[in-house]
Amino acid sequence: MQTWFQTRSQFAKGTIVAGVFVVAGSVVAGGFQVVAAFIPVIWGDDKSDAQPTPSSSASVSSGPSSSAGTNSSPRPEETPPTQSPSPTAPASYQLAYDQQPISLGLDSDDRTVVDFDVPSTRRYSDAEWEALKAEAEETGAPMMPDLSYNNSIWGNVQLLNGRNAAELSTKDAPTTGEQCARHAQVGGFSQAQMWGTDGPPHLPVGTVLCIVTDKGNIVRAEVTRHVGTDPGDPPRQIEFKATMWSTT
């Protein structure tokens, strides 16, 4: 055998050697397969201890994804509807008195005032009025009157601070507390000069004042009469009929 191998060419020798290694490798590989097949038999096959490893595909199909499990946001159809803030309930007004006659008088330098919340009128001298104003400024409490009438030359009707009022004609004037409150809240009236060199008196008969008092009540005061209207002089007295609504 050795002589036969030595008589072969170099190429033939290489081919023969390579073939031998291939055959030997196949034999060795086959031996390993046989040994691997017998290992479970030798060591035993305890299926109860085996823990199958789930494949990636099984883990995906067997349950919801991790992102779905951790997302606590509600689905679109479960999103609670946005609730609009409740609108502020409009104030309701209760009639306190109706068509109450009230008069503002004018005499020399005295001042006449009306408090619609009571209702009542009162006359003050200039000294008394200044003392009342000083007391209100010191205590911070509002003065009680709503309208004042003074100055025998010009006849000034003035709305006191902290009130709102609107001046309206009879045809435009409202008749309910709600309507009068809307007009008064936008304001516009602060004072009127009843007589002067520039024409006829302001606040003629039929004028309606819608007033918000310092206590929040709503007053509709209609001028019904001017008393003592001498030419060139303001009325000595202005008469009203007043209706008041209180807020509830």
C-alpha positions in Angstrom: 0.0 0.0 0.0 2.8 2.4 0.9 4.6 1.5 -2.4 1.5 2.1 -4.4 1.0 5.5 -2.7 4.5 6.5 -3.3 4.2 5.7 -7.1 1.3 8.3 -7.4 1.8 11.8 -8.6 1.8 14.7 -6.3 -1.7 15.8 -7.5 -3.0 12.3 -6.9 -1.5 12.2 -3.5 -3.1 15.4 -2.5 -6.5 14.2 -3.7 -6.2 11.0 -1.8 -5.2 12.8 1.5 -8.1 15.2 1.1 -10.5 12.4 0.6 -9.2 10.6 3.7 -9.7 13.7 5.8 -13.3 14.2 4.5 -14.1 10.6 5.3 -12.6 10.9 8.7 -14.5 14.1 9.4 -17.7 12.5 8.4 -17.0 9.6 10.7 -16.2 11.9 13.6 -19.4 14.0 13.0 -21.5 10.9 12.9 -20.0 9.8 16.1 -20.9 13.1 17.8 -24.5 12.8 16.5 -24.8 9.3 17.9 -23.5 10.4 21.3 -25.9 13.4 21.4 -28.8 11.1 20.7 -27.9 8.9 23.6 -27.3 11.7 26.2 -31.1 12.1 27.1 -31.2 8.3 27.6 -28.1 8.3 29.8 -29.1 11.3 31.9 -32.9 10.8 31.8 -35.6 13.0 30.2 -37.5 14.8 33.0 -40.1 16.8 31.1 -41.6 18.1 34.4 -38.5 20.2 35.1 -38.3 21.6 31.6 -39.2 25.2 31.3 -40.1 26.0 27.7 -38.8 29.3 26.4 -41.6 31.1 24.5 -40.6 32.3 21.2 -40.8 36.0 20.3 -43.7 35.3 18.0 -45.7 33.5 20.8 -45.2 36.3 23.2 -46.6 38.8 20.8 -49.6 36.7 19.9 -50.4 35.5 23.4 -51.3 38.8 24.9 -51.5 42.6 24.5 -48.3 44.5 23.8 -46.5 46.2 26.6 -47.3 49.7 25.3 -51.0 48.8 25.4 -50.8 47.4 28.9 -49.1 50.6 30.3 -51.1 53.2 28.5 -53.7 54.4 31.0 -55.2 57.1 28.8 -58.8 56.4 27.9 -59.7 55.6 24.4 -61.2 58.4 22.4 -64.8 57.2 22.9 -64.2 57.0 26.7 -62.8 60.6 27.1 -65.2 62.4 29.4 -66.9 65.4 27.7 -65.6 68.8 28.6 -68.2 70.6 30.8 -68.8 74.2 30.1 -68.8 76.4 33.2 -72.2 77.1 34.5 -73.4 80.6 33.4 -73.9 83.1 36.2 -77.5 83.1 37.2 -79.1 86.5 36.6 -80.2 88.4 39.6 -83.9 88.3 40.4 -85.7 91.4 41.6 -88.5 91.7 44.1 -90.7 94.7 44.2 -90.1 96.7 47.4 -92.4 99.6 46.8 -94.3 101.1 43.8 -95.1 104.6 42.6 -93.9 106.2 45.9 -94.2 110.0 45.8 -90.8 111.7 46.7 -89.9 115.4 46.5 -86.6 117.3 46.5 -86.9 120.9 47.7 -84.6 123.9 47.2 -84.4 126.7 49.7 -81.5 129.2 49.9 -78.2 127.4 50.5 -79.7 124.3 52.1 -79.4 120.9 50.5 -82.2 118.4 50.2 -81.3 114.7 49.8 -83.3 111.5 49.1 -82.4 108.0 50.2 -84.3 105.7 48.0 -83.5 102.6 50.0 -85.6 103.7 53.0 -87.2 105.8 51.3 -86.8 109.2 53.0 -85.8 112.8 52.4 -83.8 115.2 54.6 -82.6 118.8 54.5 -79.0 119.7 55.5 -77.4 123.1 55.9 -74.0 123.5 54.2 -72.2 123.1 57.5 -74.1 119.9 58.4 -73.5 118.5 54.9 -69.7 119.1 55.1 -69.6 117.4 58.5 -71.5 114.4 57.1 -69.0 114.1 54.2 -66.0 114.4 56.6 -67.4 111.6 58.8 -68.0 109.4 55.8 -64.4 109.9 54.6 -63.0 109.2 58.0 -65.0 106.0 58.6 -64.9 104.8 55.0 -68.7 104.2 55.2 -70.8 105.4 52.2 -73.1 108.3 52.7 -76.7 107.2 52.9 -78.4 109.6 50.4 -78.6 108.7 46.7 -79.6 112.1 45.2 -79.0 115.7 46.4 -80.5 119.0 45.2 -78.8 122.3 46.1 -77.7 125.8 44.8 -80.7 128.2 44.6 -79.1 129.9 41.5 -78.5 126.9 39.3 -80.4 124.1 40.9 -77.9 121.2 40.8 -79.2 117.6 41.1 -76.3 115.3 41.9 -75.9 111.6 42.1 -73.7 110.7 45.1 -70.5 108.6 44.7 -70.9 104.8 44.7 -74.1 104.9 42.7 -74.8 104.3 39.0 -77.7 105.9 37.0 -79.0 106.4 33.5 -81.2 109.3 32.3 -84.0 108.2 29.9 -87.1 109.6 28.3 -90.5 108.3 29.1 -90.8 106.4 25.8 -87.4 104.8 26.2 -87.7 104.0 29.9 -88.0 100.4 31.1 -90.7 99.2 33.4 -89.1 96.1 35.0 -86.3 95.8 37.6 -84.2 93.7 35.2 -84.4 96.2 32.4 -83.9 99.2 34.7 -80.8 97.5 36.2 -79.2 97.0 32.7 -79.7 100.7 31.9 -78.4 101.8 35.3 -75.3 99.6 35.2 -74.0 101.2 32.0 -74.5 104.6 33.7 -74.3 108.0 32.0 -76.0 110.2 34.5 -74.0 112.0 37.3 -75.6 115.5 37.6 -78.0 118.0 36.0 -78.3 121.7 36.2 -82.0 122.5 36.4 -81.8 126.1 35.2 -79.4 128.5 33.6 -78.6 130.9 30.8 -78.1 128.1 28.3 -81.7 127.1 27.9 -84.7 125.3 29.6 -84.2 123.2 32.7 -82.8 119.7 32.5 -84.7 116.7 33.8 -88.0 117.9 32.4 -91.2 116.3 33.4 -91.3 112.7 32.1 -87.6 112.1 32.6 -86.9 108.7 34.2 -83.7 107.9 36.2 -82.8 104.3 36.6 -80.5 104.1 39.7 -78.4 101.5 41.4 -78.3 102.5 45.1 -75.4 102.0 47.4 -77.2 98.9 48.8 -77.6 97.4 45.3 -81.3 98.1 45.0 -82.8 99.2 41.6 -84.8 102.4 41.5 -87.0 103.8 38.7 -87.6 107.5 39.6 -89.8 109.4 37.1 -90.0 113.2 37.3 -93.7 114.1 37.5 -93.7 117.8 38.3 -91.7 121.0 38.7 -92.9 123.4 41.3 -92.1 127.1 41.4 -90.6 127.5 37.9 -90.1 131.2 37.8 -88.3 132.4 34.7 -84.6 132.2 35.2 -84.8 130.3 38.4 -84.6 126.5 39.0 -87.6 124.7 40.4 -88.1 125.1 44.1 -89.3 121.5 44.2 -88.9 118.4 42.0 -91.5 115.7 42.4 -90.9 112.0 41.6 -92.8 108.8 41.6 -90.3 106.1 42.6 -90.5 102.3 42.2 -87.8 100.1 43.9 -86.8 96.5 43.4 -84.6 94.7 45.8 -82.2 91.9 44.8 -82.8 88.4 46.1 
